[in-house]
Amino acid sequence: MYRYRVLIADDHPLARKAIRSLLDGDERFEPVAEASDGEEAVSLCGKLQPDLVLMDIRMPGIGGLEATRRIKLHFPHVRVVMLTVSDHVADLFTAIQYGAQGYLLKNMDPDDWMDYLRALLDDNADVPRQMADKLFQHFRSAASASGSASETDAGVLTPRERELVACVAAGETNRQIAERLVIAENTVKNHIKNILDKLGLDNRVQLTAYAVRHGLTHIGHNRREK
């Protein structure tokens, strides 16, 4: 079994210790290093090339958001999940813009933490409904202010792909999408991967943001495969 190499970045030693303890309890994860600030996290990414960085948002120096931007710029294959005590909307959208794959609250149940990380590394993590709601609120407000929301730029997607994007934006899991559209769960996973590649996006969080920006959240669901 492949062990995912994880870098833990947090300025609090006790937080790093707690995270390492969680990861040590799962044979799929191998904590390879710890960083106490954003600069160190970027440096260690260059040296170690981990599979995943668990990145605290609030750290001394450049902070977790800027460290994420630099990591994704120079090491785009490295997955980054933001860690925070608060789901502040501005931080959430900055993290998405910078390429973060996920966003975990520190007070979440440890089992939910690990379930999310396993799904993320298997490319099967859904967008939490709370996060989807925040995306809706943010982009609808922005679109209303600018009057620029439209489906025009989404014309590269087929009707079936638009339907799948709407399901992802609603926070549905692959299984739920498969049941709704009456297709195989693995087919859903392949479709989503192809959509991300077509749009040049990294993850389902960015895809949800794309859906709201381009008016793809209210498409009717056809029960027949096209």
Residue, then its C-alpha position, 0 to 999 in steps of 0.5 A: m500500500y502506498r503511504y502518502r507523505v504529509l508535511i504538517a505546517d502549524d506554528h503551534p507545537l501542540a497542534r502539530k503533535a495532535i495532527r501527527s498523532l492522527l496521521d500515525g494512526d492510519e497506515r496510509f499516511e506518513p508524516v515526513a516533516e513539520a513546519s512552524d511558519g509559511e517560509e519553512a513550509v515552502s522550503l520543505c516542500g521543495k526539499l521533500q516533495p510531499d504528497l500533501v501539506l496540511m497548512d494552518i492559515r494563521m502563521p508568522g511571516i508569509g502565513g498559510l495562504e501566501a505559502t499555499r500560493r507559492i507551493k502551488l506555483h512551484f509544485p502544482h502536484v502537491r495537494v494543500v489542505m488549509l487548517t483553521v479554527s474559523d471558516h471565514v469566507a474571505d480566507l476560504f475564497t483566497a485559499i481556493q483562488y490559490g489552489a488549495q484542494g480542501y479546507l478543514l476546521k480544527n474542531m472537526d471530529p477526528d474521524d471526519w478529518m481522516d475520512y476527508l483526507r482519504a477521500l481527497l487523496d483518492d480524488n473522491a472528496d465531495v465539497p462539504r455542503q457548508m462550503a458549497d453554501k458559502l460559495f453560492q453566497h459569495f459568487r451570487s453577491a459578486a455576480s449581482a454587483s457586477g451583472s456579469a454572471s452568465e453561462t457563456d463561458a461554460g459553452v465548452l461543456t456538454p449538457r451531461e457535463r453541465e448536469l454533473v457540474a450542477c450536482v457537484a456544486a450542490g455538494e453531492t457525493n459521487r454516489q449521490i450523483a450516480e443515483r440521481l443520474v442513473i449511471a455507475e459511480n466510477t463513471v461519475k468519477n471519470h466524468i468529473k476528472n475529464i471536466l476538471d481537465k477540460l476546464g483547467l481546474d484542480n479540484r471539486v472546490q474550484l469546480t463548485a466556484y466555477a459552477v456558481r460563477h457561470g450559472l450552472t447551479h440550477i440545471g434540471h437533472n435528466r434521468r437518462e444517460k446521454 
